Amino acid sequence: MPTHRNPGRVSLALLFGLGLAAHGASPAGAAELYEGKTVKVMIGYGAGGGYDTYGRFVARNIGRHLPGKPNTITQNMPGAGSIAVVNYIYKQGAKNGTEFAIFARSAPILALAGKSKQARFDPLKLTWVGSSSSYKGEAYMMMVRKDTGVTSINDLRTAKKELRFAATSFGSDGTDVPIVLREVLGLNIVPLRGYPGGNSLYLAVERGEAQGRMTGFASMKTAQPGWLKPDALVRPILQFATQTRLPEFPDVPTAREIATKAEDLALIEMLEAPFYMARPFAAPPNLPEAITKALRTGFMKAHQDPVALKEAKKLRLDLSPADGAEVHKVIERLAAMPKALYDRYNEILKDPKSPIRQVKWQIVEGELSKIAKKGRVELVADGKTHKIRVTGGYTELSIKGKPAKGKSLKPGMACKVWFEGSGSAAGKMECN
C-alpha cells in the first residue's frame, strides 16, 4: 500500500474531526490598529455565487469581533478563476490586517503544481485567516440533467456523446475536477468554460446549454434548493470530497469508491484535500503576530455568535469553521505531497479539451428603474422589466463612453445591454 495514502487520510480526519475553536483573547495593541479603520473583505468571484455569499457573511460579522470594532466592506475582484485576488493580496494587499480575501480552494494546488502561470504566490507564505467550511457533512456533487437518460457513473462511461458541464475557467473546481475525473474514471464529459459565476452555471443547466455541473451540496441548498427536490430536472451521479456517502444521498457513490487503481485514488485524495478548507480566507504574508492572532480569533468568533448563526440559518449556510492555523496545516500537507502526483495532475490538464461556450446575446435598450445590492439592476425596455446582473471582471461597462464600475449606475440612466436573458449577467453595458 503506498505510504502517501493512509497517513493523509488519518491526518485530515484528525485535522478536521477535532474542535477548531480559536484560542486566546484579542492581542494587546491590536485595538489601536483597528479602531476607526475599515477592513476590506475581497471576493475572488462576481456577485451571487457561493464564495460571494460566504465572503459577505464574514464581512458582516467579523467587525464585531475584531479589537476596536472596525467597519467592514466587501469588494468583488473576479478574474482567472479567483487567482487575480490572491495575487493582489500576496503582492499588494495592506500589511496591517485591513485587507483579506476569499478565493477558490483549488488555488493552492494550482500554485504548488506550477500549472497556472497566473498564480504568482506561495501558498505557504500567505497568512491564512480561516475557512468558513471544513466540508463536514458536505460533498461536491456531480449533477446531471434527467433528460440525458444518465442514471449512473456507468452511463457516463458508455455515453455515445460527451456531456457538457457548465464551468467558469481553468483553475476552478468546476473545470479541473471534471477533467481529472474524466481521466481517472473514464467519464465521457467535457467542461464548457466561459460562464461568469455560480448563478450563470445553474442557469446554463436549466436552459439546456449544459447537461450538468459540479456543485457543493451546501451551495445547492443556498442558491438552487429546487435541484434537491424529487421532481428536479437534475439528479446526483457522484459525490466528491467526502470519504463516505452523505446520508442525504445513500445511493450515490463517492469518487473514492469508483477508483480502482491506487494511483487514481491518490490523485483523487490530493484533489479532495483543499475541500477541507472549502471557503478559505487569507491575508497578505508577513503580518505582525498580534494582527494574525486578532484576525484568526475574530474569524472564529464571527462564526459562533448568535447573530451570525441566525443569519447563517436564514441563508442556509452550512458552517464548519476551521481556524487559520489549521488551514495552514492543510497547505503544508499539500506542499509535502509527492511530486509524481503533481506531475500527473499537470499532464492531465496539459491538453484539457475544454471548449469555450458560444454566447447568443440578447440586446435591449431602455432605462434603469432600480439599482439593488450585489450588482443587481432592473431595466425597463418596451414596457418589459429585465433583471440584470452587473459583474466586475465580466461585464464590460461604460458610462458616457468611459469605462465605469457598477457602483456608478443610477436609476434613470438610458442603457444598451448585451445579456443572455432576464436574471443573467450582462456581457456589455453602455449607459448615458
C-alpha positions in Angstrom: 0.0 0.0 0.0 1.5 3.4 -1.0 2.8 5.3 2.0 1.1 8.5 0.9 -2.5 7.2 1.3 -3.3 6.2 4.9 -1.2 8.9 6.6 -3.1 11.6 4.6 -6.4 10.2 5.4 -5.7 9.9 9.2 -4.2 13.4 9.2 -7.1 15.1 7.6 -9.6 13.2 9.8 -7.8 14.3 12.9 -7.3 17.8 11.5 -11.0 18.5 11.0 -12.7 16.0 13.3 -11.5 17.9 16.3 -12.8 21.2 17.6 -11.3 24.0 15.7 -12.1 26.9 18.0 -9.6 29.7 18.2 -7.8 30.1 21.5 -6.8 33.2 23.4 -8.0 36.7 23.8 -7.5 39.5 21.4 -3.9 40.7 21.5 -2.9 43.9 23.2 -2.2 46.7 20.8 -4.5 45.5 18.0 -7.4 47.7 19.2 -5.3 50.8 18.3 -4.9 49.5 14.8 -8.5 48.6 14.0 -10.3 51.4 15.9 -11.8 53.8 13.4 -10.5 51.8 10.4 -12.2 49.9 7.6 -11.5 46.3 6.9 -12.0 45.2 3.4 -13.0 41.6 2.6 -12.2 40.9 -1.0 -14.1 38.3 -3.0 -12.4 36.5 -5.9 -15.7 36.0 -7.8 -18.6 38.0 -9.0 -21.7 38.7 -7.0 -24.3 36.0 -6.4 -22.3 32.8 -6.1 -21.3 30.7 -3.1 -17.9 32.4 -2.4 -19.6 35.8 -2.6 -22.2 34.7 -0.1 -19.6 33.5 2.4 -17.4 36.5 1.8 -20.3 38.9 2.6 -21.3 36.8 5.6 -17.8 37.1 7.1 -17.7 40.8 6.3 -21.0 41.5 8.1 -20.0 39.6 11.2 -16.2 39.8 11.8 -16.1 43.5 12.6 -17.8 43.0 16.0 -15.1 40.5 17.0 -12.0 42.5 16.0 -10.5 44.7 18.6 -11.7 48.3 18.0 -14.7 47.0 16.1 -13.8 48.4 12.7 -16.2 49.0 9.8 -16.1 46.3 7.2 -16.8 46.4 3.5 -16.6 43.9 0.6 -15.1 44.2 -2.9 -15.6 41.7 -5.7 -12.4 41.1 -7.7 -13.1 38.3 -10.2 -10.5 37.1 -12.6 -8.6 34.0 -13.6 -10.8 31.7 -11.5 -10.2 34.0 -8.5 -6.4 33.8 -8.9 -6.4 37.6 -9.5 -7.5 38.4 -6.0 -4.9 36.0 -4.5 -2.1 37.7 -6.5 -3.4 41.1 -5.3 -3.4 40.1 -1.6 0.0 38.5 -1.9 1.8 41.4 -3.6 -0.3 44.5 -2.9 -2.6 43.8 0.0 -2.4 46.0 3.0 0.1 44.6 5.6 -1.8 46.0 8.6 -4.6 43.4 8.7 -7.2 45.6 7.0 -7.4 43.5 3.8 -8.0 39.8 3.3 -9.7 37.7 0.7 -11.8 34.7 -0.1 -10.9 32.7 -3.2 -11.0 29.3 -4.8 -10.0 26.4 -2.6 -8.1 25.0 -5.6 -5.8 28.0 -5.8 -3.1 26.5 -3.6 -2.9 23.3 -5.7 -2.5 25.4 -8.9 0.3 27.3 -7.4 2.1 24.2 -5.9 1.7 22.3 -9.1 3.1 25.2 -11.2 0.1 24.6 -13.5 -1.0 28.2 -13.7 1.4 30.8 -14.9 -1.0 33.4 -13.5 -0.6 32.0 -9.9 2.1 34.3 -8.7 2.0 33.5 -5.0 3.4 31.0 -2.5 0.5 29.4 -0.5 2.9 28.6 2.4 3.6 32.4 2.8 0.0 33.6 2.9 -1.4 34.5 6.2 -4.3 32.0 6.5 -7.2 33.6 8.4 -9.5 30.6 8.3 -12.2 28.7 6.4 -16.0 29.0 6.9 -16.3 25.3 5.9 -14.1 22.3 6.6 -16.6 20.3 4.5 -18.1 18.5 7.4 -21.4 16.9 6.2 -20.6 18.3 2.7 -19.8 16.9 -0.7 -19.0 18.3 -4.1 -21.8 16.8 -6.2 -21.9 15.8 -9.9 -25.4 16.8 -11.0 -26.7 15.7 -14.5 -30.0 16.6 -16.2 -32.5 13.7 -16.1 -33.5 14.1 -19.7 -30.0 12.9 -20.7 -31.0 9.4 -19.6 -27.9 9.2 -17.4 -28.6 7.5 -14.1 -25.2 6.2 -13.1 -21.4 6.5 -13.5 -21.5 3.6 -15.9 -23.9 5.6 -18.1 -21.4 8.4 -18.2 -18.7 6.0 -19.2 -20.6 4.5 -22.0 -22.4 7.6 -23.3 -22.0 7.9 -27.0 -22.0 11.7 -26.9 -20.0 13.6 -24.3 -22.0 15.6 -21.8 -21.2 19.3 -21.4 -20.6 20.5 -17.8 -21.1 24.2 -17.2 -17.8 25.8 -15.8 -16.1 29.1 -15.3 -12.4 28.8 -16.2 -9.3 26.6 -15.8 -8.2 26.6 -12.2 -11.8 26.3 -10.8 -13.1 23.1 -9.3 -16.0 23.1 -11.7 -13.5 22.9 -14.6 -10.5 20.9 -13.3 -12.3 18.3 -11.2 -14.4 17.0 -14.1 -11.3 16.9 -16.4 -9.4 14.8 -13.8 -12.4 12.6 -13.2 -12.8 12.1 -16.9 -9.3 10.8 -17.0 -9.2 8.6 -13.9 -12.8 7.3 -14.0 -13.2 7.2 -17.8 -16.2 9.5 -18.0 -17.4 10.9 -21.3 -17.8 14.5 -20.1 -16.3 17.9 -21.0 -16.4 21.2 -19.1 -17.9 24.0 -21.2 -16.0 27.1 -20.0 -16.7 30.8 -20.0 -19.5 31.3 -17.5 -19.1 34.2 -15.1 -20.1 32.5 -11.8 -22.3 30.3 -9.8 -25.7 31.6 -10.8 -24.9 31.5 -14.5 -23.8 27.9 -14.2 -27.1 26.9 -12.7 -28.9 28.9 -15.4 -26.8 27.2 -18.1 -28.0 23.7 -17.0 -31.6 25.0 -16.5 -31.6 26.3 -20.1 -30.1 23.1 -21.5 -26.9 24.8 -22.7 -25.0 22.3 -20.5 -26.2 18.9 -19.3 -24.7 19.1 -15.9 -22.2 20.7 -13.4 -20.2 20.1 -10.3 -21.6 22.0 -7.3 -21.5 21.8 -3.5 -24.4 20.3 -1.5 -24.5 23.4 0.7 -24.4 25.7 -2.4 -27.4 24.0 -3.8 -29.3 24.3 -0.5 -28.5 28.0 -0.6 -28.6 29.0 -4.3 -30.7 26.4 -6.0 -32.8 24.4 -3.5 -35.1 23.2 -6.3 -32.3 20.9 -7.5 -32.7 18.9 -4.4 -36.4 18.2 -4.8 -37.7 14.8 -6.1 -39.1 16.5 -9.2 -35.9 18.4 -10.0 -34.6 18.4 -13.6 -31.3 17.1 -12.4 -30.1 14.0 -10.4 -26.9 13.4 -8.4 -24.5 10.9 -10.0 -21.3 11.1 -7.9 -20.1 12.5 -4.6 -16.6 14.1 -4.4 -14.6 15.3 -1.4 -16.2 13.0 1.0 -14.8 9.8 2.4 -18.3 8.2 2.9 -21.7 8.7 1.3 -23.7 11.5 2.8 -26.9 10.3 4.5 -28.9 12.5 2.1 -27.5 10.5 -0.9 -27.2 6.9 0.3 -27.4 5.5 -3.2 -24.9 7.9 -4.8 -21.3 6.6 -4.9 -18.2 8.5 -3.9 -15.3 9.1 -6.2 -13.1 7.0 -3.9 -15.4 4.0 -4.3 -15.3 4.2 -8.1 -11.5 4.5 -8.3 -9.9 1.0 -8.9 -6.2 1.9 -9.1 -4.1 3.1 -6.2 -2.5 5.9 -8.3 -6.0 7.1 -9.2 -7.2 7.1 -5.6 -4.1 9.0 -4.6 -4.8 11.7 -7.2 -8.4 11.9 -6.1 -7.4 12.3 -2.5 -4.9 15.1 -3.4 -7.7 17.0 -5.2 -10.1 16.5 -2.4 -7.7 17.9 0.3 -8.5 21.6 -0.5 -12.2 20.9 0.1 -11.4 20.6 3.8 -10.7 24.3 3.6 -13.6 24.8 1.3 -14.2 28.5 1.8 -10.7 29.8 2.6 -9.8 33.4 3.6 -6.2 34.6 3.6 -4.4 37.9 4.2 -1.0 39.1 2.9 2.2 37.4 4.0 4.3 38.6 7.0 1.6 40.2 9.1 2.6 41.0 12.7 1.9 38.1 15.0 -0.6 40.2 17.1 -2.6 41.1 13.9 -2.6 37.5 12.7 -4.0 36.3 16.1 -6.6 39.1 16.1 -7.8 38.1 12.6 -7.9 34.4 13.4 -9.7 34.9 16.7 -12.2 37.3 15.2 -12.8 35.0 12.3 -13.7 32.1 14.5 -15.9 34.2 16.8 -17.7 35.6 13.8 -18.8 32.0 13.0 -20.0 31.3 16.5 -22.0 34.2 17.9 -25.8 34.1 18.0 -26.4 36.9 15.5 -24.1 35.2 12.9 -25.6 31.8 13.5 -29.1 33.2 13.0 -28.1 34.8 9.7 -26.4 31.6 8.6 -29.6 29.7 9.2 -31.6 32.2 7.2 -29.1 32.0 4.3 -29.0 28.2 4.6 -25.2 28.3 5.1 -23.5 25.2 6.4 -20.8 26.4 8.8 -18.0 24.1 10.0 -15.3 26.7 10.5 -11.5 26.0 10.6 -9.0 28.2 12.3 -6.3 29.8 10.1 -3.6 27.7 11.8 -5.5 24.5 10.8 -5.9 25.7 7.3 -2.1 26.3 7.1 -1.6 22.7 8.1 -3.6 21.6 5.1 -1.4 23.8 2.9 1.7 22.2 4.4 0.3 18.7 3.7 -0.4 19.7 0.1 3.1 21.1 -0.3 4.6 17.8 1.0 2.7 15.6 -1.4 4.8 13.5 -3.9 5.9 15.3 -7.0 4.7 12.4 -9.1 1.1 13.4 -8.1 1.5 16.9 -9.3 3.3 15.8 -12.4 0.3 13.6 -13.3 -2.1 16.3 -12.5 -0.2 18.7 -14.8 -0.1 16.1 -17.5 -3.9 15.6 -17.4 -4.5 19.3 -17.6 -1.9 20.0 -20.3 -4.4 19.3 -23.1 -7.8 19.6 -21.3 -10.0 19.7 -24.4 -12.4 22.1 -22.7 -14.3 24.3 -25.2 -15.4 27.9 -24.7 -19.1 28.4 -24.9 -20.6 30.4 -27.7 -22.8 33.2 -26.4 -26.0 34.3 -28.2 -26.5 37.8 -26.9 -29.9 39.5 -26.5 -29.7 43.2 -27.0 -32.1 45.6 -25.3 -32.2 49.4 -24.8 -34.1 51.1 -22.1 -34.0 52.9 -18.7 -32.6 51.7 -15.4 -35.5 51.6 -13.0 -33.8 50.0 -9.9 -30.3 49.5 -8.5 -30.2 46.8 -5.9 -27.4 45.1 -4.0 -24.8 42.6 -5.3 -24.8 44.2 -8.8 -28.4 43.6 -9.5 -30.2 46.2 -11.7 -33.6 46.4 -13.4 -34.0 47.9 -16.8 -37.3 48.7 -18.5 -37.4 48.3 -22.3 -40.6 48.4 -24.4 -42.7 48.1 -21.3 -40.9 45.0 -20.0 -38.7 44.8 -16.9 -35.4 42.9 -17.3 -33.4 41.8 -14.2 -29.7 42.0 -15.0 -26.5 41.4 -13.1 -23.5 43.7 -13.5 -20.4 41.6 -12.6 -16.9 43.0 -12.3 -14.4 41.2 -14.5 -17.2 40.0 -16.8 -19.5 42.9 -17.6 -17.8 45.5 -19.9 -19.5 48.6 -18.5 -19.1 52.2 -19.9 -20.9 55.4 -19.0 -20.8 58.3 -21.5 -18.2 56.4 -23.4 -15.8 55.9 -20.5 -15.1 52.6 -18.6 -17.0 52.5 -15.3 -17.9 50.4 -12.3 -21.3 49.1 -11.3 -21.5 51.4 -8.3 -21.7 54.4 -10.8 -25.0 53.2 -12.2 -28.1 55.3 -11.2 -31.8 54.9 -11.8 -33.0 56.8 -14.8 -29.9 56.2 -16.9 -30.5 55.2 -20.5 -28.6 52.0 -21.2 -28.0 49.5 -24.0 -27.4 46.0 -22.7 -26.0 42.8 -24.1 -27.1 39.8 -22.0 -28.5 36.3 -22.1 -31.9 36.8 -20.7 -33.5 38.1 -17.5 -31.6 37.2 -14.4 -28.2 36.7 -16.3 -25.0 38.7 -16.1 -24.6 41.4 -18.8 -21.6 40.9 -21.1 -21.6 44.5 -22.1 -23.5 47.6 -21.0 -23.4 51.1 -22.4 -25.1 53.9 -20.5 -25.5 57.7 -20.8 
